[in-house]
Amino acid sequence: MKEKKNVLKGFEEEMEEKKEAELSFSKEQLLLSKRFQKRKDLVHALLEDGHVYTIREVEEKIKQYQKGKVK
C-alpha cells in the first residue's frame, strides 16, 4: 500500500511540474517566486525585462550558464 502511495505521489509531482513548465512568467514574477530565491542574481542577470519565460526555459538558461567556461 505504501508503494502505491509513493507512485501516486510521484505521478502528482510530475504532473504539477509539467503544468508549471507550460505556464509563462515575467522576469519580475520569477524574481519574486520561492523557486528562484536562492538563484535570484542569476535570474536577474540572465533574463530580459519585458519577456516571458517558462520554468523549463529559466532552468535551462541557468544550467547552460553554469556549464560555461571560466575565463
C-alpha positions as CSV (number, residue, x, y, z in Angstrom):
1,M,0.0,0.0,0.0
2,K,2.8,2.4,0.9
3,E,4.4,1.7,-2.5
4,K,1.2,2.6,-4.3
5,K,1.1,5.9,-2.4
6,N,4.7,6.7,-3.4
7,V,3.9,6.0,-7.1
8,L,0.8,8.2,-6.9
9,K,2.7,11.0,-5.2
10,G,5.4,10.8,-7.8
11,F,2.8,11.0,-10.6
12,E,1.2,14.0,-9.0
13,E,4.5,15.8,-8.6
14,E,5.4,15.1,-12.2
15,M,2.0,16.4,-13.4
16,E,2.5,19.6,-11.3
17,E,5.9,20.1,-12.8
18,K,4.5,19.7,-16.3
19,K,1.8,22.2,-15.5
20,E,4.3,24.7,-14.2
21,A,6.6,24.2,-17.1
22,E,3.8,25.2,-19.5
23,L,2.9,28.5,-17.8
24,S,4.9,31.6,-18.7
25,F,6.1,34.2,-16.2
26,S,7.7,37.6,-16.4
27,K,11.2,38.2,-15.1
28,E,9.6,40.2,-12.2
29,Q,7.3,37.3,-11.3
30,L,10.2,34.8,-11.4
31,L,12.4,37.0,-9.2
32,L,9.6,37.1,-6.6
33,S,9.0,33.3,-6.7
34,K,10.1,31.0,-3.9
35,R,11.6,28.6,-6.5
36,F,14.3,31.0,-7.6
37,Q,15.0,32.8,-4.3
38,K,18.5,31.2,-4.0
39,R,19.3,32.0,-7.6
40,K,17.8,35.5,-7.8
41,D,21.0,37.1,-9.0
42,L,21.3,34.6,-11.9
43,V,17.7,35.1,-12.9
44,H,18.1,38.8,-12.8
45,A,21.3,38.7,-15.0
46,L,20.1,36.0,-17.5
47,L,16.6,37.1,-18.2
48,E,15.5,40.2,-20.2
49,D,12.9,42.7,-19.0
50,G,9.6,42.6,-20.9
51,H,9.9,38.9,-21.9
52,V,8.0,35.9,-20.5
53,Y,9.6,32.6,-19.8
54,T,8.5,29.1,-18.8
55,I,10.1,27.5,-15.7
56,R,11.7,25.0,-18.1
57,E,13.3,27.8,-20.1
58,V,14.7,29.5,-17.0
59,E,16.1,26.3,-15.6
60,E,17.8,25.6,-18.9
61,K,19.3,29.1,-19.1
62,I,20.7,28.7,-15.6
63,K,22.0,25.2,-16.4
64,Q,23.7,26.5,-19.6
65,Y,25.2,29.4,-17.8
66,Q,26.6,27.2,-15.0
67,K,28.2,24.9,-17.7
68,G,30.0,27.9,-19.2
69,K,33.8,28.1,-19.1
70,V,35.6,30.2,-16.6
71,K,38.0,32.7,-18.3
